[in-house]
Amino acid sequence: MKLNVVPARTGLTWVRQGVRTFLRQPLAMGGLFFMFMGTVSVLSAVPLIGPALALVLVPAATLGLMAASREAEAGRFPMPLTLVAAFRHGPQRSKAMLVLGGGYAGAILLLMLLAALLASGAGDAAAPALNDGEVTPEAVRAALSGGEIWWMLLLYLPVLAAFWHAPALVHWHGVQPLKSLFFSLLACWANKGAMLVFMAGWVAVFAALGLVLSLLAGLLGSATALQVVLYPLVLLMAAMFHTSLWFTFRDSFLEEDTASTTHGDHA
């Protein structure tokens, strides 16, 4: 594999390709994402070990959604078993994927602890605002004004970059878990311009959806009807986002024979 450096504008291309591919197979891509979310929800409800198990499966599920995107891009209908593609490539790579998932779960739990300690050390008193179980605008504003969530986001960025391409490298190219984290981090840094444009593009898409829903609520005079469709719409948008992840990997790495004939920057 060769690292392929792409222009920053490629980030918007990834967004468009994700949207277009999702619309080719909306039932399959949406259904697979709902299956993933449902599995995570069920596992998270298991006492003690449930949330950790759900985190362990995130890299494998991400790979499954990427495999489904590749199928949809090729004009094929992704079957439900595509979601567990990470465990259908032999015991060695299945074990490597579980090791990667264990690393992801450990990293997230550690980040949560560090963020809580840093926020506590900064005298943050607003973070527990959502602990009463009621989500209100005031509670959300109080949580955002606290330090824990911002520390968590800041600390999560390098973890996100390290695990962004890692599942695909482990599954399709047999890269060892630790090396896959390094190569993923390197690829995200090398293509940081495209990745930033990619994330900004999706933020704009979600913001546009929020604006449309707000306008509709204003025209209808009530947000009650919109609340019924809001959650499914957000899930569909999230499924569309995950559909685009395959393209970020496909363009960030090239096969050796392909790379030798490509006139681009490589590392």
URCORNOR-V932631 format. One record per pair of residues at least 12 apart in sequence whose C-alpha atoms are under 8 Angstrom apart, sorted by the first residue. I is the first residue (numbers start at 0). J is the second residue. Records with the same first field share a line. If there is no record, write none. Layout:
BEGIN
I=J / J
END
This chain:
BEGIN
0=252 / 253 / 254 / 255
1=252 / 253 / 254 / 255 / 258 / 265 / 266
2=186 / 251 / 252 / 253 / 265 / 266
3=186 / 250 / 251 / 252 / 253 / 258 / 263 / 264 / 265 / 266
4=186 / 189 / 190 / 251 / 263 / 264 / 265 / 266
5=190 / 193 / 250 / 251 / 263 / 264
6=190 / 192 / 193
7=190 / 191 / 192 / 193 / 194 / 195 / 196
8=192 / 193 / 196
9=193 / 196 / 197
10=192 / 193 / 194 / 195 / 196 / 197 / 198 / 200
11=193 / 196 / 197 / 200
13=197 / 243 / 244 / 246 / 247
14=197 / 200 / 201 / 240 / 243
16=243 / 246
17=239 / 240 / 241 / 242 / 243 / 244 / 246
18=239 / 240 / 242 / 243
20=68 / 71 / 72 / 242
21=68 / 71 / 238 / 239 / 242
23=71 / 74
24=71 / 76
27=76 / 77 / 78
28=64 / 67 / 68 / 77 / 238 / 239 / 242
29=235 / 238 / 239
31=64 / 79 / 82
32=64 / 234 / 238
33=234
35=60 / 82
38=53
39=53
51=104
52=104
54=100 / 101 / 103 / 104
55=97 / 99 / 100 / 101 / 102 / 103 / 104
56=97 / 100
57=100 / 103
58=96 / 99 / 100 / 103 / 162 / 166
59=83 / 84 / 85 / 86 / 96 / 97 / 100 / 166
60=82 / 83 / 85
61=166 / 241
62=82 / 84 / 85 / 166 / 167 / 170
63=81 / 82 / 83 / 84 / 85
64=81 / 82 / 241 / 242
65=167 / 241 / 242 / 244 / 245
66=81 / 82 / 84 / 245
67=81 / 82 / 242
68=242 / 243 / 245
69=245
85=170
88=170
92=169 / 170 / 173
95=169 / 175 / 176
96=166 / 169 / 170 / 176
98=176
99=166 / 176 / 177
103=162
106=158
107=155
110=151 / 154 / 155
111=151
114=147 / 148 / 150 / 151 / 154
115=147
117=146 / 147 / 150
118=145 / 146 / 147 / 150
119=147
121=146
123=145 / 146 / 147
124=145
125=141 / 142 / 144 / 145 / 146
126=141 / 142 / 143 / 144 / 145 / 146 / 147 / 148
127=142
128=141 / 142
129=142
157=184
160=183 / 184 / 187
161=179 / 180 / 181 / 182 / 183 / 184
162=180 / 183 / 184
163=183 / 184 / 187
164=179 / 180 / 182 / 183 / 248
165=179 / 180 / 182 / 183
166=179
167=248
186=251
190=251
201=240
205=236
212=225
END
